[in-house]
Amino acid sequence: MIGNLPQNNDNTGNLIGVFGVITAVKALAFTLPAGNNYSLDNAILRLKDYETGDNPLVQIRNDVGGNNPGSTVLATFTNPAPQGLGAFSYTFTPTGPLTFTAGTKYWLYVTSTSGEFSWTASNTNQTPTGIATLSGNQFSFNGGSSFSDSSILNSFQINTADIPPSVATPEPGAIAALSLFGLGLLGVKGRRNEG
């Protein structure tokens, strides 16, 4: 749906985690176009030095207008097993279903409940592409109480499945026409059997 993987390199990023009284949070916003809704499959984050004892907290949050993520958690993810030192692409699977609504803005919200790791980014930045549009890039040093603009576009991918629009109920005239067509076909079959 939106992302900037594969990355060019892992030469920059944001340090995410708990540092004494400081908890660092990164949030990227994206807005869906008008049209179809989409169901969340997974999120892939490019993390560095994610080790045993680190506990990422990855969420999809709502938007309340302005520049910062909302406080309503719409989806949480199961953490993949850490691979230790080095940079790797980690797939986070949602703990339950989420339908992204067309024309709506959402936030990918990443922090940690313990430990620390780096959410890497390419240097120079790679702008995310896809059906959704990047519409916010914020960082917090106080656990999300307040945010400031960030210039770093972290490496990620949000994968979804298209939800087809519901099949419209046919109008009564169309039902009558289809019924007559079906009866006509039966008549043709009946005449063939007679000969």
Buried (B, 14 or more C-beta within 10 A) or exposed (E): BBBBBEBEEBEBBBBBBBEEEEBBBBBBBBBBEEEBBBEBBBBBBBBBBBEEEBBBBBBBBBBEEEBBBBEEEBBBBEBBEBBEEEBBBBBBEBEEEBEBEBEBBBBBBBBBEEBBBBBBBBBEBBEBEBBBBBBBBBBBBEEBEEBEEBEBBBBBBBBBEEBEEEEEEEEEEEEEEEEEEEEEEEEEEEEEEEE
